[in-house]
Amino acid sequence: MSLQSSDPTLLIEEISRLRATVARLEQRIEDLDQLAHNDALVPLLNRRGFVRQLEKLIDRATRYGDTGAMLFIDVDGLKLLNDSFGHHAGDAALCHVAELLRTDVRQSDCVARFGGDEFAVLLERTDEQQAEDTAQRLAERIAGGQFVHDGVVIPLSAAIGIAMIHPGDEAEAVIIRADQAMYEVKVAA
């Protein structure tokens, strides 16, 4: 159709067709954004989505003095669980831990799966003592969460490292500090 057509009916039809195309493209962009920032197994953000939220919190800390912490969580023994019960059991354990984490933090906090057996929690407006209390509570919740697979109770545990967020931080530096703190907890256990 030529845009020079003077038939108003044809122009209205073309506008309607273009609006429908734009709506489909906008939906596709939203779907792709979801895929890019959300984990494929559990209903949480992935590492990329988490980093985006971490960068926003760092910006608020820098600009307004907001406080926050990152918890880096490593689920213990997932390889042994996969080897003993199969990968479907490991996936079920990850879903179980994801649900425990998601329901045991504030709605304003951010929970993500980094990949494999690693999770992260971004605690907004929290101080060091509150972050330590939350990490302890989450570790106890995971250990006491009664994960049952195919009628078998399988014990779970996790090591949790804490990194406080400071004004001017870089996201990767916060992640590295939290990861190092988690390994220190693992070694000390």
Helices and strands as residue ranges (DSSP letters): H 8-37, H 47-64, E 68-75, H 78-85, H 87-103, E 110-115, E 118-124, H 128-143, E 147-149, E 152-154, E 158-164, H 171-188
